[in-house]
Amino acid sequence: MIEVHTRLNVGNGESCRAGLPGFAVVHACKSPCHQNSVGYRGSLPSHHPNYLWLQRPQDLYLNLIDPPVPLFKIESFRCYLTFATAQYGDGATLLIHCNQGESRAPSLALLFLAKRLRAIPAGSFLEAKKAFSMLYPAYGPGAGIEQFLTTQWSEIS
């Protein structure tokens, strides 16, 4: 787990801790976190009420994979920003993790820093990415999430 800003941490699968006291945890991975929290194996039908996410008091489980093409739903990112903003505003330390800690989790941290905390430039994804890479040198967004954030940047709020 690496702190990229005050009370904002990025981690990988080894950082996964549900119900961690003083923390709000964003689990940015379908497998195993979203699957285990919702209780399914394989794929979940898109009409399921927790298809995109499941929120618990201090945990948000996102159904996110890291595909080479953008298969993301903007609602997932909006839900994440709402959750992270509320938790951070209440004084919680945020931990955002994915399986590798290279693409999804740091992309969400970047989004929060730019769109909510205004701690890095928010004019475009590429501008934010350049600044964020100084804070988190291991940042390596997958092609799908990079394309999604580049094209949808102004729509995510």
N, C-alpha and C positions, 0 to 999 in steps of 0.2 A: 504494500500500500504506500502510495506516494502522495504527499500533500502538495497540491498545485496552487493552492490559495488558502487563506485562513479558513479552517473548517470545511475544506473541500478536498477530498481524497479520491484517487483513482487506483483501482486494483485489478487483479486477475482472479481466476477461480479460487485460488488459495486464500483470497481476502474475504470470500463469501461468509458472512455472518448474519443470520436473521435474528432480529430482536436484540441487537447489540445496544446496551444501555448508553444513552447520550448520542447515539448515532441514528440517522435515517439512512437506510440502505436501498440503493437502486440496483436491482439485479437485471442487468442488460443482456440477458442470454436466455434463449428458449430452453436449451439443454445445459444443465439439468434443472435450473432454478424455476423457470416458468412451468415446466412440465411437472415438477414435484409439488409446487405450490397449488396448482390447479388440479392435479391428480390425473394425468393422462400420459400415454406413451405414443410415440409417433407424431401424428399431426392432430390438431384440434379443428373441428369444423368451424368455418369462418362465421357462422351464425351464433356460436357459443358466446354467452355474455362476457366471458373473460378471455376471449380470443386475443385481443391486443395487450391486455394487462390485467393484473390482479393487484389491488391495493389493500394493504393491511395498515394498521396505525403507523408504524415506522418503517415499513417495507413496501417497495413497489417492484413488482415482478413484471418485466416486459418480455413479450414474445418477439424477440429480435434475433435474427440470424445475420450473418455478414456475407451476403451474396455479392457476386461480381457485377450484378445489375441491380438497380434500385427497386426493391420490392417493398419498401417501407410505406407506412401510412402516416400521414402528417399528424393524425390524432394521437399517435403514440408519443410523438415529440411534444405536443401541446400538453398532454397528460403529465409527462415527465416534468416539464417546466413548472406546471402548477404545483405538483407534489414537492419538487425541490425548493421552490420559492417559499411555500408555506412552512416546510420543515426548517429551512435555513433561517427564515424570519422568526421562528419560534426558538431559535438558539441551538438547534441540533447540528452536529457535525455530519456532513454528507459523505458517504462512501458510495462511489459508483464503480461497479465492477462488471466485467465481462469475462469470457473464458481466458483470453490471452492478455488483456490489459493494453492492447495496442490500437484498436479501432473503435468499437462501439462505445465503451466506457469513456475513453478520453474525448471522443466526439461529443458526448453528452456533457462532459465537464466544460469543454470549449463553448458549447452552446449556452450553458448557464453563465459562464464568465462574461461572454459577450452580450447576451440578450437581457440578462437580469442584473448582474453585478456591475456591468459596464467596466470591468477590470481589464479588458482587452478590446481592441477595435471591433466594432460591430457592423461596419459598412458592407462587408461581404464575407462569405465563408473563407475565401483565399486570404483576405486581410487578417481575419481572426486566426486562421490556421498558422500563418507566419508567426504571429505573436505567441500563440499557444505552444508552438514547437520549441520556443525558448524556455518555457516553463516545464515542458514534458517532452524531452528529446526522443523518447521511445514512441512518440505518436506516429502511427503508420496507418492512416485510414484505408479501409478496403475501397475498391473501385466503386462499389455500389453506394456506400454511405457518402463517399466524397462527391459523387455525381448528384445524389439526392440533396445533400446540404448546399451544394453550389447552385442548383436550380431552384430549390425551395426556400432559400435563406430568408427572403423577404416575407414569405408566407408564414414562417414559424415565429410565433410570438407568445 
